[in-house]
Amino acid sequence: MIFFTRKRMFPLMRQLFSSFKAKIFAGKALKTHTVIRYLVKELLLYFGIAFLFFFAVFFVNQILLLAENILKKHVPVWDAVLLITYCLPFIIAQSAPFATLVGFLMCLGNMMSTNEILILRASGFSYRIILLPVLVLGLFISIFSFFVNDYLLPLGTIHYNRLYRSILMSNPAVELEPHSIKRMNDSTLVIGDVKGNTVSDLVFFNTDENGTQRIIIAGNSEVKKSKESGVIMQLDMKDAHIAFLRKDKIATFDALNTQTVLLNIFESSFFDNTSGVSPREMTSYDLYRKIGEMRSDKDVKKRTLNLYQLEYNKKFSLPFGSLFFALMAMPLAILFGKHNGQTIGLIIGLFISVLYWAMMILGQIFSGKSGSYGILSMWFPNLLAGFVGISFYFVLAKK
């Protein structure tokens, strides 16, 4: 009679379970298309879970931003709902690449820790068979994400800006936060206390084309709606003190005191391209044509051209990050997912996602300020992910 202790029982059960799987996966009983179908099913399941996670993160972040800028200014609820709806393409486009990375890492890591990858290898399947559905799914996710980023995102941005302009025109105080600094395109506002449409201790700075700086200080100001075209709001500033500082005469300045000043704040202070379409509101095809026209126009500034090139490359680099992430996820999961592969995959995926996001943001800031060509800053994170993925795959193939 044979007695099994607990220490011998569990390894034996795992061995029997593994041998049972081996019979299922072994020889001619398992066709290549069966393996691929099984892998696709598992990858899609984990991708869906990861996508919901990142979608919820970006969605909540967007709601918090709107709550800070819009909801507490008593904007109609329906307008706030519409603004959130118009943000959905942006949220989907942002979520897809990171969901691909985390989902694929968790899926393949779990298969590695449960010895499913080992069984496939023992059944004669190479790593290429595993990599094939990973890359194909990554490509399909990239194509879908590109459609959202190239078509739905510009459409949502156009409707968002249009609705936001109408909200701003009907309630100009939306943009004035108490005890804050509001930096606009061509000027800066230092804001004191805000109660309804009344602002106390308001300071206004701006600089004209000749370099002359204007500073207006007012004890109390009233925010008024404007009926003039192109004017977002009017600031009726009481007991105002105005100073003009000339660039060529730093030691001297002109000063003026007045009981009231009516200051117009134009749309151009809040929105770029008020008379046209911004780069984010264009498809990749429209941007490509626009960039061609700008290159042939000698009056176009290099920095402006670079911003369009930056947005053009971003339309491709972010969606197709899913493909590069898929290439990197497979070898990383197999190399590091032998023990607790699902948890390890989640940790590694979140770490790489944060690093990738930081590189994208820093690349945009650096390219925007330096005026350098945007293709390098937008594609560098993807190229780095691809290089890491290929390097680890070669390490994996040698084992």
PyMOL commands that set and color helices and strands:
alter all, ss='L'
color gray80, all
select helices_A, chain A and resi 6-25+27-29+32-69+71-73+77-113+116-122+127-170+172-175+267-269+279-281+284-296+302-317+321-336+341-370+374-397
alter helices_A, ss='H'
color red, helices_A
select strands_A, chain A and resi 180-183+187-191+194-195+198-207+213-225+231-245+253-266
alter strands_A, ss='S'
color yellow, strands_A
deselect
rebuild
show_as cartoon
